[in-house]
Amino acid sequence: MSFLVLVPTKRVPDTDGVIRVVPGELDVDTSHLSFVINPFDAIAVEEALRLRERRDDVEVVVVGIGGEAYEDELRTALAMGADRAIRVDAAEPLDPWNVAGILAELARRLGPRLVLMGKQAVDDDSAQTGQFLAAQLGWPQATFASRIDDSEHGAEVARETDYGIETLSVTWPAVITADLRLNEPRYASLPGILAARGKPIEEMSLEELGIEIEPRVELVGLQQVSSQRTGRRLENVTELLQCLRENTELF
Amino acid sequence: MHVLVLAEHDGDRLRAGTTAALGFARRLADGDGDQVTCLVLGDSLATVADDAATFGPVLVASHADLAEPLADRWAEVTAGVMRSESADILLGASSTFSRDILGRAGGLLGGAMASDVTGFHRDGGHLVWQRPMYAGAVTASVVLHGNPLIVTVRPTAAEPPERSSPPASITPVEIDLGRLPTSTGHLGLDGRPSHRPDVTEARVVVSGGRGLKTTEDFERLVGGLADRFDGATGSSRALVDAGLAPNDLQVGQTGKVVAPELYIAVGISGAVQHLAGMKNSRVIVAVNSDPHAPIFEVADYGIVGDLYDIVPEMIRQLDAD
C-alpha cells in the first residue's frame, strides 16, 4: 500500500496585488488580480514532493475546493510533480469548518497517512482549517512546521512558535501545516508542465461526498483600511529625537 | 453569557496577551449574571493560578500529562470544560499557542470561530466581530453561527482588567485521563535566550529589514537601538528569509502583530505583509534610503538616508542624554 499524502491547496490572489473592496459589496475587486496557489500550500506541495523523493512508496494527491478556475492552480501543482489532483466542485467562499469537513470526508475515502497543508491562507488569514481537520479526524497535529523528519511510524516535526522552535513527535496518520521556512518551493519545469497536461484532474461533487454546507462564518461587512499617518519627513536625527520627546512618553 | 479564557502562561504568570483577552472578555460579558472565567492548564500551577485569580474566577486543570501545551490534549480538556460549564464563548490571545490549541478546540466544538479579532459590536441579537483579512488591507465584519463561539483576540484589542483584592476563587477541574490523546509527544523547546522583552510585549520595538547586511549589524544597530529604550527587536520577513534574523522576531501577516508605543522600522521597505503586523503602533518611525519606500506612507516620521549612518547617530545622541 502506498503512503498517500493529501495536499489541500487554496487559490488566492497573488500577494503583490492591491486589494480593493468593491464599493457597496461584500467582495474585493478581483478583476485586476492574478491568482496563485496559496504560498503556504505551495510549500506543502514541495514538502510532499521531497517526501516522495526520500521514500519510494509515496503518492502525492493535491486537492482544490472550488469552481473550474481552480484547475489552473491544480495544474501548477501537477507540473511541480504531484501525481494526481482532485477538484471538489463547490461554490465559494467556504469557511474553514466546511473546508475541513470536505477534507475529512476525502481523507476517510482515500486513506492518506499524512495531510500536509499551509498553516494559513493569505486571503482570509484564518489559520484554522488544519486544526479543524485534525480535530474532526481525531489525528495528531503539528502546526507551523519548519522541519519534518519522517520515519515509518510517524515524524519528528520542528514547529515555529512565539517562544522558539518546539519539536514534537506525531504518529501517522497526522495533519501537518507548513510554515515559511519549511522549504522553498520549486518552479515547474518545462517537462513538468508538459507532463502535467497528461495527468488527471478528478472532479467530485459535494453530493458524491455526501456533504451539505453549513455556514459557520457569515460575512456582513467589508471595509477598506487606509493609513491616517502624515509621514512627515525629517532632515536629521536631532529633529527626530525632538519629535519623539514631544510626542511619546518614553523620555 | 459565560466567557471562558484559555490562559497562556510561562508557569508563573499569565502572558500579556491573555490578560488583554481577559479585558476583552469583560467587555463582552458586561451584563447582569454574565461571567468570565480563566482556564489554566498545565502542571504545578499554584503560582500561575494565584496570578490569574487576581483578575477573576479560575478553573485549573493540573496534571503531569498536561505539562506541555500539546494541542490534542489541551484542546480535549478545554472542549470538555466548555461543555461541562455550558460556556458560550471560548477566548484566547492571538498567538501561535492559541492558533494551535483553540483551533483544535474549535474543531471539537463545531467550528464557529473567528481569528485575530480586533473588536466587536452588537447588532440585534448578534455579536458582530471585526477582523483583518488580506494582510490587514481590509477589515471584515463577521457573524458566527453555532454554539459555542471560539474567538482569538489581538492583544492590542483591549487593556488588561484591574486586579482585584482579595483574589477570586480557584477551582480544580476533573480530568478524564482516559480521553487524553497519546499520539503526539513533546521532544523539546529550543528557546532563544534573550535579555530583551518579547516583541509583542515591549513598549518600544525596533525592527530591521533588508537594509541590514549581516547578523552582526542587526545585533549592533537594531539591537543596540532597542536597548537604548529597553525595547524589543523585530524583523521583516525578508531578513528571516535571508537567515539574518530568527523567525520568532518576524513581525507581519504571518508573524507577530505588535502595537507598541513606538515602532522604529530600520531598512524595511514596507511590504503590505509587514505593515499588517505593525501599522497600529502608536508612533511609527521609518529610516530608509529609498524615498519612495511604502513604509513612509504608514509612518509618522521618516528620515531618508543610509541606516548605517543614521542609526549609530541615534544611538550616540541617546547615549549623550
Interface residues (C-beta under 8 A of the other chain):
Chain A: P13 T15 V18 I19 V21 V28 F40 D95 P96 W97 A100 K119 Q120 V122 D123 D124 D125 S126 A127 Q128 G130 Q131 F132 L133 A134 A135 Q136 G138 W139 P140 Q141 A142 T143 F144 S146 G154 E156 R159 E160 T161 D162 Y163 G164 I165 E166 T167 L168 S169 V170 T171 A174 D179 L180 R181 P215 R216 V217 E218 L219 V220 G221 L222 Q223 Q224 V225 S227 R229 T230 G231 R232 R233 L234 E235 N236 V237 T238 L240 L241 C243 L244 N247 T248 E249 L250 F251
Chain B: L70 A71 D72 A75 S95 T96 F97 R99 D100 G103 R104 A105 G106 G107 L108 G110 G111 A112 M113 A114 S115 D116 D123 V128 P132 M133 Y134 A135 G136 A137 V138 T139 A140 S141 V142 V143 L144 H145 G146 P181 S183 T184 G185 H186 L187 G188 L189 D190 G191 R192 D198 T200 R203 V204 F229 R237 V240 D241 N247 D248 Q253 T254 K256 E261 L262 V272 Q273 K279 R282 V283 I284 V285 F296 E297 V298 A299 D300 Y301 G302 I303 V304 I310 E313 M314 Q317 L318 D321
